[in-house]
Amino acid sequence: MLKNYSSTIEFYLLGFHGSKELHNTLFATFFFLYSVTFIGNTVIIMVVCVDKRLQSPMYFFLGHLSVLEILTTSVAVPLMLWRLLLPGMQAISLIVCGAQLYLYLSLGTSELVLVGAMAVDRYVAVCNPLRYNIIMNSHTCIWVVILSWVFGFLFQIWPVYATFQLTFCKSNVLDHFYCDRGQLLKLSCDDSHFTQFVLFLMAVFIIFGSLIPTIVSYTCVISTILKIPSVSGQRKAFSTCVSHFAFVVIAYGSCLFLFVKPKQTQAAEYDRVASLMVLVVTPFLNPFVFTLRNEKFVEAFRDVMKRCCQRLKD
């Protein structure tokens, strides 16, 4: 299994090191985080779809962001949980490995584009409120969501294709819990320096391409809020942006650690921790960041739950 392979047809995932007791602890922890992520984001989607008070661009984008969060974490976490229960290394076919990597990168790219669009939405709402309904109409919102999905899935075709065009002859063991591109490049016996550099530039383009509009939007938003004469007015305006701003800090912070690095073949432990931040921690925090201090959503959620309880009684 550890000898050279010129045409690898499957990989073996090492997953997490440690004893059986550690694996059981990790399973319980990650299962709890994944369950909360799935249920929390599903609740957001359900409430946004059902309650008419949340039929606005901000909540429309939030609903689609929750869909992306569920899909992104579901690409790798269920398989990771399954492997924590099984002893030894687990095999994954080349096709499944490629599909997992492609879905993970595509969904992540779509999410970053959508987060950038949500920042622009907050800019229009605060800086140009009189024209907000005209600019951010339903037609515009639908096209923004469609373009974010299409762009994400088209943009990642070449990176994944280029990765699997390499020859994996050093080993077929991935020191990770999913098919990570950095670990795949580490197994290649080809000269992949140019490929790694191009992939690095593409990662920079995606992250900073969506981060720059976010920074510009929030610079204008903060400048506009500071010009509001009353403190209550400032708080009201800032309250519409604080949830998204907190998510931006968490999401982009995780992505910068994981993707923006000149060398894709960095230490496996660092890569595992950074991947957990993107796949587990950020999706877990999303429902709390966007709903806990959102009085409008909390009220809508209570009304939806009351209606559900009344129907169950009837």
Contacts in CASP RR format, 6 or more apart in sequence:
PFRMAT RR
TARGET T0000
AUTHOR 0000-0000-0000
METHOD contacts of the structure
MODEL  1
MLKNYSSTIEFYLLGFHGSKELHNTLFATFFFLYSVTFIGNTVIIMVVCV
DKRLQSPMYFFLGHLSVLEILTTSVAVPLMLWRLLLPGMQAISLIVCGAQ
LYLYLSLGTSELVLVGAMAVDRYVAVCNPLRYNIIMNSHTCIWVVILSWV
FGFLFQIWPVYATFQLTFCKSNVLDHFYCDRGQLLKLSCDDSHFTQFVLF
LMAVFIIFGSLIPTIVSYTCVISTILKIPSVSGQRKAFSTCVSHFAFVVI
AYGSCLFLFVKPKQTQAAEYDRVASLMVLVVTPFLNPFVFTLRNEKFVEA
FRDVMKRCCQRLKD
1 12 0 8 1.000
1 172 0 8 1.000
1 173 0 8 1.000
2 171 0 8 1.000
2 173 0 8 1.000
4 169 0 8 1.000
4 170 0 8 1.000
4 171 0 8 1.000
4 189 0 8 1.000
5 168 0 8 1.000
5 169 0 8 1.000
5 171 0 8 1.000
5 172 0 8 1.000
6 167 0 8 1.000
6 169 0 8 1.000
7 167 0 8 1.000
8 94 0 8 1.000
8 168 0 8 1.000
8 169 0 8 1.000
8 172 0 8 1.000
9 93 0 8 1.000
9 94 0 8 1.000
10 91 0 8 1.000
10 92 0 8 1.000
10 93 0 8 1.000
10 94 0 8 1.000
10 97 0 8 1.000
10 172 0 8 1.000
11 91 0 8 1.000
11 92 0 8 1.000
11 94 0 8 1.000
11 97 0 8 1.000
11 168 0 8 1.000
11 172 0 8 1.000
11 173 0 8 1.000
11 174 0 8 1.000
11 179 0 8 1.000
12 89 0 8 1.000
12 90 0 8 1.000
12 91 0 8 1.000
12 92 0 8 1.000
12 172 0 8 1.000
12 173 0 8 1.000
12 174 0 8 1.000
13 83 0 8 1.000
13 89 0 8 1.000
13 90 0 8 1.000
13 91 0 8 1.000
13 92 0 8 1.000
13 174 0 8 1.000
13 176 0 8 1.000
13 177 0 8 1.000
13 178 0 8 1.000
13 179 0 8 1.000
14 89 0 8 1.000
14 173 0 8 1.000
14 174 0 8 1.000
14 175 0 8 1.000
14 176 0 8 1.000
15 80 0 8 1.000
15 83 0 8 1.000
15 89 0 8 1.000
15 90 0 8 1.000
15 175 0 8 1.000
15 176 0 8 1.000
15 177 0 8 1.000
15 272 0 8 1.000
16 22 0 8 1.000
16 23 0 8 1.000
16 26 0 8 1.000
16 84 0 8 1.000
16 177 0 8 1.000
16 272 0 8 1.000
20 87 0 8 1.000
23 84 0 8 1.000
23 85 0 8 1.000
24 84 0 8 1.000
26 84 0 8 1.000
27 81 0 8 1.000
27 84 0 8 1.000
27 85 0 8 1.000
30 77 0 8 1.000
30 80 0 8 1.000
30 81 0 8 1.000
30 84 0 8 1.000
30 280 0 8 1.000
31 81 0 8 1.000
33 280 0 8 1.000
33 281 0 8 1.000
33 284 0 8 1.000
34 73 0 8 1.000
34 77 0 8 1.000
34 78 0 8 1.000
34 81 0 8 1.000
34 280 0 8 1.000
34 284 0 8 1.000
36 284 0 8 1.000
36 287 0 8 1.000
37 69 0 8 1.000
37 70 0 8 1.000
37 73 0 8 1.000
37 280 0 8 1.000
37 283 0 8 1.000
37 284 0 8 1.000
37 286 0 8 1.000
37 287 0 8 1.000
38 70 0 8 1.000
38 73 0 8 1.000
38 74 0 8 1.000
40 66 0 8 1.000
40 287 0 8 1.000
41 66 0 8 1.000
41 67 0 8 1.000
41 69 0 8 1.000
41 70 0 8 1.000
41 283 0 8 1.000
41 286 0 8 1.000
41 287 0 8 1.000
42 66 0 8 1.000
42 70 0 8 1.000
43 287 0 8 1.000
43 301 0 8 1.000
44 62 0 8 1.000
44 63 0 8 1.000
44 66 0 8 1.000
44 287 0 8 1.000
44 290 0 8 1.000
44 291 0 8 1.000
44 297 0 8 1.000
45 63 0 8 1.000
45 66 0 8 1.000
45 67 0 8 1.000
46 304 0 8 1.000
47 54 0 8 1.000
47 297 0 8 1.000
47 300 0 8 1.000
47 301 0 8 1.000
47 304 0 8 1.000
48 54 0 8 1.000
48 59 0 8 1.000
48 60 0 8 1.000
48 62 0 8 1.000
48 63 0 8 1.000
48 66 0 8 1.000
50 304 0 8 1.000
51 300 0 8 1.000
51 303 0 8 1.000
51 304 0 8 1.000
53 296 0 8 1.000
53 299 0 8 1.000
53 300 0 8 1.000
54 296 0 8 1.000
54 297 0 8 1.000
54 300 0 8 1.000
57 121 0 8 1.000
57 136 0 8 1.000
57 140 0 8 1.000
57 141 0 8 1.000
58 118 0 8 1.000
58 121 0 8 1.000
58 122 0 8 1.000
58 125 0 8 1.000
58 240 0 8 1.000
59 297 0 8 1.000
60 141 0 8 1.000
60 145 0 8 1.000
61 114 0 8 1.000
61 117 0 8 1.000
61 118 0 8 1.000
61 121 0 8 1.000
61 141 0 8 1.000
61 144 0 8 1.000
61 145 0 8 1.000
62 118 0 8 1.000
62 290 0 8 1.000
64 114 0 8 1.000
64 145 0 8 1.000
64 148 0 8 1.000
65 111 0 8 1.000
65 114 0 8 1.000
65 115 0 8 1.000
65 118 0 8 1.000
65 286 0 8 1.000
66 286 0 8 1.000
66 287 0 8 1.000
68 107 0 8 1.000
68 108 0 8 1.000
68 110 0 8 1.000
68 111 0 8 1.000
68 114 0 8 1.000
69 111 0 8 1.000
69 282 0 8 1.000
69 283 0 8 1.000
69 286 0 8 1.000
70 283 0 8 1.000
71 103 0 8 1.000
71 107 0 8 1.000
72 104 0 8 1.000
72 107 0 8 1.000
72 108 0 8 1.000
72 111 0 8 1.000
72 278 0 8 1.000
72 279 0 8 1.000
72 283 0 8 1.000
73 279 0 8 1.000
73 280 0 8 1.000
73 283 0 8 1.000
75 100 0 8 1.000
75 103 0 8 1.000
75 104 0 8 1.000
75 107 0 8 1.000
75 178 0 8 1.000
75 279 0 8 1.000
76 100 0 8 1.000
76 104 0 8 1.000
76 177 0 8 1.000
76 178 0 8 1.000
76 275 0 8 1.000
76 279 0 8 1.000
77 279 0 8 1.000
77 280 0 8 1.000
79 92 0 8 1.000
79 100 0 8 1.000
79 178 0 8 1.000
80 177 0 8 1.000
80 178 0 8 1.000
82 90 0 8 1.000
83 90 0 8 1.000
83 177 0 8 1.000
89 173 0 8 1.000
92 100 0 8 1.000
92 179 0 8 1.000
94 164 0 8 1.000
96 179 0 8 1.000
97 179 0 8 1.000
97 184 0 8 1.000
98 160 0 8 1.000
98 164 0 8 1.000
98 179 0 8 1.000
100 178 0 8 1.000
100 179 0 8 1.000
101 160 0 8 1.000
101 163 0 8 1.000
101 179 0 8 1.000
101 180 0 8 1.000
101 181 0 8 1.000
101 184 0 8 1.000
102 156 0 8 1.000
102 157 0 8 1.000
102 160 0 8 1.000
104 178 0 8 1.000
104 279 0 8 1.000
105 156 0 8 1.000
105 159 0 8 1.000
105 160 0 8 1.000
105 181 0 8 1.000
106 152 0 8 1.000
106 153 0 8 1.000
106 155 0 8 1.000
106 156 0 8 1.000
107 152 0 8 1.000
108 152 0 8 1.000
109 151 0 8 1.000
109 152 0 8 1.000
109 155 0 8 1.000
109 156 0 8 1.000
109 206 0 8 1.000
110 148 0 8 1.000
110 149 0 8 1.000
110 151 0 8 1.000
110 152 0 8 1.000
110 153 0 8 1.000
111 148 0 8 1.000
111 251 0 8 1.000
112 206 0 8 1.000
112 207 0 8 1.000
112 210 0 8 1.000
112 251 0 8 1.000
112 252 0 8 1.000
112 255 0 8 1.000
113 147 0 8 1.000
113 148 0 8 1.000
113 151 0 8 1.000
113 152 0 8 1.000
113 210 0 8 1.000
114 144 0 8 1.000
114 145 0 8 1.000
114 148 0 8 1.000
115 210 0 8 1.000
115 214 0 8 1.000
115 244 0 8 1.000
115 247 0 8 1.000
115 248 0 8 1.000
115 251 0 8 1.000
115 252 0 8 1.000
116 210 0 8 1.000
116 211 0 8 1.000
116 213 0 8 1.000
116 214 0 8 1.000
116 217 0 8 1.000
117 144 0 8 1.000
117 148 0 8 1.000
118 244 0 8 1.000
119 213 0 8 1.000
119 214 0 8 1.000
119 217 0 8 1.000
119 218 0 8 1.000
119 244 0 8 1.000
119 248 0 8 1.000
120 213 0 8 1.000
120 217 0 8 1.000
121 136 0 8 1.000
122 217 0 8 1.000
122 218 0 8 1.000
122 221 0 8 1.000
122 240 0 8 1.000
122 241 0 8 1.000
122 244 0 8 1.000
123 216 0 8 1.000
123 217 0 8 1.000
123 218 0 8 1.000
123 220 0 8 1.000
123 221 0 8 1.000
124 131 0 8 1.000
124 132 0 8 1.000
124 135 0 8 1.000
124 136 0 8 1.000
125 132 0 8 1.000
125 136 0 8 1.000
125 240 0 8 1.000
126 221 0 8 1.000
126 224 0 8 1.000
126 225 0 8 1.000
126 237 0 8 1.000
126 240 0 8 1.000
126 241 0 8 1.000
127 220 0 8 1.000
127 221 0 8 1.000
127 224 0 8 1.000
128 135 0 8 1.000
155 202 0 8 1.000
155 206 0 8 1.000
159 181 0 8 1.000
159 199 0 8 1.000
159 202 0 8 1.000
162 195 0 8 1.000
162 198 0 8 1.000
162 199 0 8 1.000
163 181 0 8 1.000
163 184 0 8 1.000
163 185 0 8 1.000
163 195 0 8 1.000
163 199 0 8 1.000
164 184 0 8 1.000
166 184 0 8 1.000
166 185 0 8 1.000
166 188 0 8 1.000
166 190 0 8 1.000
166 192 0 8 1.000
166 195 0 8 1.000
167 188 0 8 1.000
167 189 0 8 1.000
167 190 0 8 1.000
168 184 0 8 1.000
168 187 0 8 1.000
168 188 0 8 1.000
168 189 0 8 1.000
169 187 0 8 1.000
169 188 0 8 1.000
169 189 0 8 1.000
170 186 0 8 1.000
170 187 0 8 1.000
170 188 0 8 1.000
170 189 0 8 1.000
171 187 0 8 1.000
172 187 0 8 1.000
173 187 0 8 1.000
174 180 0 8 1.000
174 183 0 8 1.000
174 184 0 8 1.000
174 187 0 8 1.000
175 183 0 8 1.000
175 268 0 8 1.000
176 183 0 8 1.000
176 268 0 8 1.000
176 271 0 8 1.000
176 272 0 8 1.000
176 275 0 8 1.000
177 272 0 8 1.000
177 275 0 8 1.000
178 275 0 8 1.000
178 279 0 8 1.000
180 271 0 8 1.000
180 275 0 8 1.000
181 199 0 8 1.000
181 264 0 8 1.000
182 264 0 8 1.000
182 265 0 8 1.000
182 266 0 8 1.000
182 271 0 8 1.000
183 265 0 8 1.000
183 268 0 8 1.000
183 271 0 8 1.000
185 192 0 8 1.000
185 195 0 8 1.000
185 196 0 8 1.000
185 264 0 8 1.000
185 265 0 8 1.000
186 264 0 8 1.000
186 265 0 8 1.000
196 262 0 8 1.000
196 263 0 8 1.000
196 264 0 8 1.000
196 265 0 8 1.000
197 262 0 8 1.000
199 264 0 8 1.000
200 260 0 8 1.000
200 261 0 8 1.000
200 262 0 8 1.000
200 264 0 8 1.000
203 259 0 8 1.000
203 260 0 8 1.000
204 260 0 8 1.000
206 259 0 8 1.000
207 252 0 8 1.000
207 255 0 8 1.000
207 256 0 8 1.000
207 259 0 8 1.000
207 260 0 8 1.000
211 252 0 8 1.000
214 248 0 8 1.000
214 252 0 8 1.000
218 241 0 8 1.000
218 245 0 8 1.000
218 248 0 8 1.000
221 241 0 8 1.000
224 237 0 8 1.000
225 234 0 8 1.000
225 237 0 8 1.000
225 238 0 8 1.000
226 234 0 8 1.000
228 234 0 8 1.000
228 237 0 8 1.000
239 293 0 8 1.000
242 293 0 8 1.000
243 289 0 8 1.000
243 290 0 8 1.000
243 291 0 8 1.000
243 293 0 8 1.000
243 294 0 8 1.000
244 290 0 8 1.000
246 289 0 8 1.000
247 285 0 8 1.000
247 286 0 8 1.000
247 289 0 8 1.000
247 290 0 8 1.000
250 281 0 8 1.000
250 282 0 8 1.000
250 285 0 8 1.000
250 289 0 8 1.000
251 282 0 8 1.000
254 274 0 8 1.000
254 277 0 8 1.000
254 278 0 8 1.000
254 281 0 8 1.000
254 282 0 8 1.000
255 278 0 8 1.000
257 274 0 8 1.000
257 277 0 8 1.000
258 271 0 8 1.000
258 274 0 8 1.000
258 275 0 8 1.000
258 277 0 8 1.000
258 278 0 8 1.000
290 297 0 8 1.000
291 297 0 8 1.000
291 298 0 8 1.000
291 301 0 8 1.000
292 298 0 8 1.000
END
